[in-house]
Amino acid sequence: MVQALLNLDNNTNRILNFVKAKYDFNDKSEAVSFVVDYFIEMQKDPELKPEFMTKLKNLEKKGKFTGYKSLSKLRDELENA
């Protein structure tokens, strides 16, 4: 495990204390790990998430998915909608 000395501004310190209290963590290092893990999860591309793939497959099965051969055809449909 790596140890680090961090300089936190008051707002960041307050947020870490809030996360620590809300999730009943023992120390701020657990809160920092939680925040970083949460950020990593939120930054994943939607196409990599299983829920997104399931929704996309359902759309394709129901026929509500329209394919376009060119960007200009998509623009035409959007502008004339």
LUMGUMI-995589 format. One line per field, with one value per residue: residue number from 1; z, x, y of N, C-alpha, C, O in turn. Coordinates in Angstrom, 1 decimal, always signed. Each point is the difference from the previous one (the first is absolute). Layout:
N
nr = (NUM;...)
n.up = (Z;...)
n.east = (X;...)
n.north = (Y;...)
ca.up = (Z;...)
ca.east = (X;...)
ca.north = (Y;...)
c.up = (Z;...)
c.east = (X;...)
c.north = (Y;...)
o.up = (Z;...)
o.east = (X;...)
o.north = (Y;...)
REM end
This chain:
81
nr = (1;2;3;4;5;6;7;8;9;10;11;12;13;14;15;16;17;18;19;20;21;22;23;24;25;26;27;28;29;30;31;32;33;34;35;36;37;38;39;40;41;42;43;44;45;46;47;48;49;50;51;52;53;54;55;56;57;58;59;60;61;62;63;64;65;66;67;68;69;70;71;72;73;74;75;76;77;78;79;80;81)
n.up = (+0.0;-1.5;+0.5;+0.9;-0.8;+1.4;-2.0;+2.1;-2.0;+0.4;-1.8;-0.8;+1.0;-0.8;-2.0;+0.1;+0.7;-1.7;-1.4;+0.8;+0.0;-1.8;-0.6;+1.3;-1.1;-0.6;-2.3;+0.6;+1.4;+2.0;+1.5;+1.0;+1.6;+2.0;+1.3;+1.2;+1.9;+1.8;+1.0;+1.4;+2.1;+1.5;+0.9;+1.4;-1.4;-0.8;-1.6;+1.4;-0.3;+1.8;+1.7;+0.1;+0.9;+2.2;+1.1;+0.2;+1.6;+2.1;+0.5;+0.5;+2.2;+1.4;-0.4;+2.1;-0.8;+0.5;-1.8;+0.7;-2.0;+0.5;-0.1;-2.0;-0.2;+0.9;-1.1;-1.7;+0.5;+0.3;-1.8;-0.7;+1.6)
n.east = (+0.8;-1.4;+2.1;-1.9;+1.6;-1.8;+0.2;-0.8;-1.1;-0.2;+0.3;+2.1;+1.1;-0.5;+1.0;+2.1;+0.1;-0.2;+1.6;+1.6;-0.5;+0.3;+2.1;-0.3;+0.6;+1.5;+0.1;+1.4;+1.4;-0.9;+0.3;+2.0;+0.5;-0.9;+1.0;+1.8;-0.2;-0.5;+1.7;+1.3;-0.9;+0.5;+2.0;-1.0;+1.4;-1.1;+1.4;+1.0;-1.2;+0.5;+0.4;+2.1;+1.6;+0.0;+0.9;+2.2;+0.8;+0.0;+1.8;+2.0;+0.1;+0.5;+2.2;+0.6;+0.6;+0.8;-0.4;+2.0;-1.0;-1.7;+2.0;+1.0;+0.7;+2.0;+1.9;+0.6;+1.1;+2.2;+1.2;+0.2;+1.5)
n.north = (-1.2;+0.9;+0.6;+0.8;+1.2;-0.1;+1.0;+0.1;+0.0;+2.2;+1.2;+0.4;+1.7;+2.0;+0.7;+0.7;+2.1;+1.5;+0.5;+1.4;+2.2;+1.3;+0.4;+1.8;+1.9;-1.6;-0.3;+1.6;-1.1;-0.4;+1.6;+0.2;-1.4;+0.5;+1.6;-0.7;-1.1;+1.3;+0.9;-1.3;-0.3;+1.7;-0.6;-1.5;-1.1;+1.8;+0.8;+1.5;+1.8;-1.3;+1.4;+0.8;-1.3;+0.0;+1.7;-0.1;-1.4;+0.9;+1.4;-0.9;-0.7;+1.6;-0.3;-0.1;-2.0;+2.0;-1.4;+0.5;+0.5;+1.3;+0.9;-0.4;-2.1;-0.5;+0.5;-1.3;-2.0;+0.1;+0.1;-2.1;+0.0)
ca.up = (+0.0;-0.1;+0.9;-0.6;+0.8;-0.9;+0.4;-0.4;+0.4;+1.0;-0.7;-0.3;+1.3;+0.5;-0.7;+0.4;+1.3;-0.2;-0.6;+1.0;+0.9;-0.7;-0.3;+1.2;-0.2;+1.1;-0.1;-1.3;-1.1;-0.5;-0.7;-1.2;-0.8;-0.5;-1.0;-1.2;-0.6;-0.5;-1.2;-1.0;-0.5;-0.8;-1.2;-0.9;-1.2;+0.1;-0.8;+0.7;+1.2;-0.5;-0.1;-1.2;-1.1;+0.1;-0.5;-1.4;-0.7;+0.0;-1.0;-1.3;-0.2;-0.1;-1.3;+0.2;-0.3;-1.5;-0.4;-1.0;-0.8;+0.0;+1.0;-0.7;+0.1;+1.4;+0.1;-0.7;+0.8;+1.2;-0.4;-0.6;+1.0)
ca.east = (-0.8;+0.7;-0.5;+0.2;-0.3;-0.9;-0.4;-1.4;-0.6;-1.1;-1.2;+0.3;+0.0;-1.4;-0.7;+0.5;-0.6;-1.4;+0.0;+0.5;-1.1;-1.2;+0.3;+0.5;+1.4;+0.8;+0.9;-0.1;+0.6;-1.1;-0.9;+0.7;-0.1;-1.4;-0.3;+0.8;-0.7;-1.2;+0.4;+0.4;-1.2;-0.8;+0.7;+0.0;-0.8;-1.3;-0.1;+0.7;-0.9;-1.0;-1.4;-0.1;+0.0;-1.3;-0.9;+0.2;-0.5;-1.5;-0.5;+0.2;-1.0;-1.3;-0.1;+0.0;+1.3;+0.1;+1.4;+0.2;+1.2;+0.8;-0.4;-1.0;-1.4;-0.4;-0.3;-1.3;-1.2;-0.1;-0.4;-1.4;-0.9)
ca.north = (+1.2;+1.3;+1.1;+1.3;+1.2;+0.9;+1.3;+0.2;+1.3;-0.2;-0.6;-1.4;-0.6;-0.1;-1.0;-1.3;-0.2;-0.3;-1.4;-0.9;-0.1;-0.6;-1.5;-0.6;-0.4;+0.2;+1.2;+0.8;-0.7;-0.8;+0.9;+0.4;-1.2;-0.1;+1.0;-0.3;-1.2;+0.5;+0.8;-0.9;-0.7;+1.0;+0.4;-1.0;+0.2;-0.6;-1.3;-1.1;-0.4;-1.0;+0.5;+0.7;-0.9;-0.6;+1.0;+0.1;-1.2;+0.1;+0.9;-0.7;-1.0;+0.6;+0.7;+1.4;+0.4;+0.4;+0.2;+1.0;-0.3;+1.2;+1.0;+1.0;-0.5;+0.3;+1.5;+0.3;-0.5;+0.8;+1.3;-0.1;-0.7)
c.up = (+0.0;+1.0;-0.7;+0.9;-1.0;+0.6;-0.5;+0.3;+0.9;-0.6;-0.2;+1.3;+0.5;-0.7;+0.4;+1.4;-0.2;-0.6;+1.0;+1.0;-0.6;-0.2;+1.2;-0.2;+1.3;+0.0;-1.4;-1.1;-0.6;-0.8;-1.4;-1.0;-0.6;-1.0;-1.3;-0.8;-0.7;-1.3;-1.1;-0.6;-0.9;-1.3;-1.1;-1.2;+0.2;-0.7;+0.8;+1.2;-0.5;-0.1;-1.3;-1.2;+0.0;-0.6;-1.5;-0.8;+0.0;-1.0;-1.4;-0.2;-0.2;-1.3;+0.1;-0.3;-1.5;-0.3;-1.2;-0.8;+0.0;+1.0;-0.6;+0.1;+1.4;+0.2;-0.7;+0.8;+1.2;-0.3;-0.5;+1.0;+0.5)
c.east = (+0.9;-0.5;+0.3;-0.4;-0.7;-0.2;-1.5;-0.5;-1.2;-1.2;+0.2;+0.0;-1.4;-0.8;+0.5;-0.5;-1.4;-0.1;+0.4;-1.2;-1.2;+0.2;+0.7;+1.4;+0.8;+0.9;-0.2;+0.6;-1.0;-1.0;+0.7;-0.1;-1.4;-0.3;+0.7;-0.6;-1.3;+0.2;+0.4;-1.3;-0.8;+0.6;+0.1;-0.9;-1.3;-0.1;+0.6;-0.9;-1.0;-1.4;-0.2;-0.1;-1.4;-1.0;+0.1;-0.5;-1.5;-0.5;+0.1;-1.1;-1.4;-0.2;+0.0;+1.4;+0.1;+1.5;+0.1;+1.3;+0.9;-0.5;-0.9;-1.4;-0.6;-0.4;-1.3;-1.2;-0.2;-0.5;-1.4;-1.0;-0.9)
c.north = (+1.2;+1.0;+1.3;+1.1;+1.0;+1.3;+0.2;+1.4;-0.3;-0.7;-1.5;-0.8;-0.3;-1.1;-1.4;-0.3;-0.5;-1.5;-1.0;-0.3;-0.8;-1.5;-0.7;-0.6;+0.3;+1.2;+0.6;-0.8;-0.9;+0.9;+0.5;-1.2;-0.1;+1.0;-0.2;-1.2;+0.4;+0.8;-0.9;-0.7;+1.0;+0.4;-1.1;+0.3;-0.7;-1.4;-1.1;-0.5;-1.0;+0.5;+0.8;-1.0;-0.7;+0.9;+0.1;-1.2;+0.0;+0.9;-0.6;-1.0;+0.6;+0.8;+1.5;+0.6;+0.2;+0.1;+1.0;-0.3;+1.2;+1.0;+1.0;-0.5;+0.1;+1.4;+0.3;-0.4;+0.9;+1.4;+0.0;-0.6;+1.0)
o.up = (+0.7;+0.2;-0.7;+0.8;-1.0;+1.2;-1.2;+1.1;+0.2;+0.6;+0.3;+0.1;+0.6;+0.6;+0.1;+0.2;+0.8;+0.5;+0.1;+0.4;+0.6;+0.2;-0.2;+0.4;+0.8;+1.0;-0.8;-1.2;-1.3;-1.0;-1.0;-1.2;-1.2;-1.1;-1.1;-1.2;-1.1;-1.0;-1.2;-1.3;-1.0;-1.0;-1.1;+0.2;+0.4;+0.5;-0.4;+0.6;-1.1;-0.8;-0.6;-0.9;-1.0;-0.8;-0.7;-1.0;-1.0;-0.7;-0.8;-1.2;-0.8;-0.3;-0.9;+0.2;-0.8;+0.7;-0.7;+0.7;-0.3;+0.5;+0.7;+0.1;+0.1;+0.6;+0.5;+0.1;+0.4;+0.7;+0.2;-0.4;+0.9)
o.east = (+1.0;-1.2;+1.0;-0.9;+0.6;-0.2;-0.1;+0.3;-0.4;-0.6;-0.9;-0.5;-0.3;-0.7;-0.8;-0.3;-0.5;-0.8;-0.6;-0.2;-0.6;-1.0;+0.4;+0.3;-0.4;+0.3;-0.7;-0.5;+0.0;-0.5;-0.7;-0.3;-0.1;-0.5;-0.6;-0.2;-0.3;-0.7;-0.5;+0.0;-0.6;-0.7;+0.5;-1.0;+0.0;-0.7;-0.2;+0.2;-0.7;-0.8;-1.1;-0.9;-0.6;-0.9;-1.0;-0.6;-0.6;-1.1;-0.9;-0.5;-0.8;-1.1;-0.3;+0.3;-0.3;+0.8;-0.9;+1.0;+1.2;-1.1;-0.9;-0.9;-1.1;-1.0;-0.8;-1.0;-1.1;-0.8;-0.7;-1.1;-0.9)
o.north = (+0.1;+0.1;+0.2;-0.2;+0.4;+0.1;+0.0;+0.5;-1.2;-0.8;-0.8;-1.1;-1.0;-0.8;-0.9;-1.2;-0.9;-0.8;-1.0;-1.2;-0.9;-0.8;-1.1;-1.1;+0.8;+0.6;-0.5;+0.2;-0.2;-0.4;+0.0;+0.2;-0.3;-0.3;+0.2;+0.1;-0.4;-0.1;+0.3;-0.1;-0.5;+0.4;+0.3;+0.7;-1.2;-0.9;-1.2;-1.0;+0.2;-0.4;-0.1;+0.2;-0.3;-0.4;+0.1;+0.2;-0.4;-0.2;+0.2;-0.1;-0.5;+0.5;+0.7;+1.2;-0.8;+0.7;+0.2;-0.4;-0.1;+0.0;+0.6;+0.8;+0.3;+0.4;+0.8;+0.8;+0.3;+0.5;+1.1;-0.3;-0.3)
REM end
